[in-house]
Amino acid sequence: MSDPIHTTSPNRPPLPDHLAIDPRSPHHVAEIFEHDIGIRFNGKERFDVTEYCVSEGWVKVPAGKTLDRKGNPLTIKLKGTVEAFYK
């Protein structure tokens, strides 16, 4: 019996190696965000990831409530094992 959480539906696009939430980023893919995705970083699911790269092994997360001069959250890059999946 297959695990219903990790099965992929034929109407979902494959998850890219590098994905960003910011629509101005060249790594933003709008079709992916029509589905519910999750990021597992070092074995734990993270809910605050703004950008990730599976092959390079890093995620970007907000650095507290600090904002840059344009009002966007400042992010820090954390290195480790990254896994992206559909929920």
N, C-alpha and C positions, 0 to 999 in steps of 0.2 A: 504494500500500500504506500502511495507516495505522500509526502508531507505537503499539505495544502498551502502552507505559508510560503514554501520555496518553489512551487511550481510556477512556470511562466506561461502566461496566456499568449496565444498567437498574435493578438492585436497590440501587444506591448513592444515598443522598440528595444533593441539591446542597450544595456547601460554602457555609456562611454567610459573610457579610461580616465578622462579628466572632465569634471563637470562643475559649473559654478551657478549659484543662485542669481547673481547680478545679471540682469538682461543686457547690460552694456558690455559684458565680457565676451570675448570670442569663444569661450568654452560653455556658453549658455545654450542649452537645447530645450526649447519651449515644450516640445512634444513629451519629453521625459516627465515634466512637472504636471502633466495631466493625470499622472498615476501617483500613487503613494509609494515613495521610496524610503529606504532606511540606510544608514551608514553604521557599520560596526568597526570601531577603532580599538585595536589591541584587545579584541574579544568582547568589548562592551559596546552596546548601542549608544550612539550619541545623537542628540536631538538639536544641537546648536551648530552643526557644520554648515559653513557658507560656501566652501569649495573643497574639492578633494582630487587626488591623483592616485590611482591604485598602483600603477607601475613604479612611480617614484616613492610611494609609501608616505604620504603626508596628507593632513587635513588642515584647513584654516577655520578657526573659531574666533568669536568675538573676545576681545580682551576686556572683560568687565563691561562697564557702561560708558567707557570712554569713546568719544566721537571725534572724527577728524574735522577739518574746517568746513567741509561740505555737508556735514551732518550724518555721514556714514560711520558705522561702527569700525573702530580699529580692530584688526585681526592679528592673531599670532599663528604661526605655522608649527604644528606638532608632527613629529615623525614617528612612524610605527607601522603596524600592519593594518591595511585598509581593505574593507570589503563592502561593496555596494550591493543592495538587493531590493527587490520589489516586495512590499508588504502584502 
